[in-house]
Amino acid sequence: MIQKIQSFFTNPKVQHSLHSIKPEKSLLGFIGIVLFFIIPEIVAFIYSTEITQYAKLGLENNTGFITYYYDLLLMLFEEGGSWFNLAFGVGLLVWLFKSDNA
């Protein structure tokens, strides 16, 4: 099984496909990864209880379309931060700045 996995990643076609989907190193790529993967998880780790209290209070006091906003906040922050998503964001940063020759 390990040999099959190793042969899969050393296959030239797999290497080419991974290289073709890798974004260019740029400030915009860095900001995108940090903004969409890392910062939301850090906020969730630090402020999840405050955000869920705010959302629950908003659901009690409001009706109509705005309740979707509070439901979304509850869905995103009720469980706290995700170590998987944080590790995924760091992995994307490493992949973004990894040398193509290595």
Contacts in CASP RR format, 6 or more apart in sequence:
PFRMAT RR
TARGET T0000
AUTHOR 0000-0000-0000
METHOD contacts of the structure
MODEL  1
MIQKIQSFFTNPKVQHSLHSIKPEKSLLGFIGIVLFFIIPEIVAFIYSTE
ITQYAKLGLENNTGFITYYYDLLLMLFEEGGSWFNLAFGVGLLVWLFKSD
NA
8 14 0 8 1.000
9 15 0 8 1.000
19 100 0 8 1.000
22 95 0 8 1.000
22 96 0 8 1.000
23 29 0 8 1.000
23 96 0 8 1.000
25 96 0 8 1.000
25 97 0 8 1.000
29 96 0 8 1.000
30 93 0 8 1.000
30 96 0 8 1.000
33 89 0 8 1.000
33 92 0 8 1.000
33 93 0 8 1.000
33 96 0 8 1.000
34 93 0 8 1.000
37 85 0 8 1.000
37 86 0 8 1.000
37 88 0 8 1.000
37 89 0 8 1.000
37 92 0 8 1.000
38 86 0 8 1.000
38 89 0 8 1.000
38 90 0 8 1.000
38 93 0 8 1.000
40 76 0 8 1.000
40 85 0 8 1.000
41 81 0 8 1.000
41 82 0 8 1.000
41 85 0 8 1.000
41 86 0 8 1.000
42 86 0 8 1.000
43 51 0 8 1.000
44 51 0 8 1.000
44 76 0 8 1.000
44 77 0 8 1.000
44 80 0 8 1.000
44 81 0 8 1.000
44 82 0 8 1.000
45 80 0 8 1.000
45 81 0 8 1.000
47 77 0 8 1.000
48 77 0 8 1.000
48 78 0 8 1.000
48 79 0 8 1.000
48 80 0 8 1.000
48 81 0 8 1.000
51 73 0 8 1.000
51 77 0 8 1.000
52 73 0 8 1.000
52 74 0 8 1.000
52 77 0 8 1.000
52 78 0 8 1.000
54 73 0 8 1.000
55 70 0 8 1.000
55 71 0 8 1.000
55 73 0 8 1.000
55 74 0 8 1.000
55 77 0 8 1.000
56 70 0 8 1.000
56 74 0 8 1.000
58 70 0 8 1.000
59 67 0 8 1.000
59 70 0 8 1.000
59 71 0 8 1.000
59 74 0 8 1.000
62 70 0 8 1.000
END
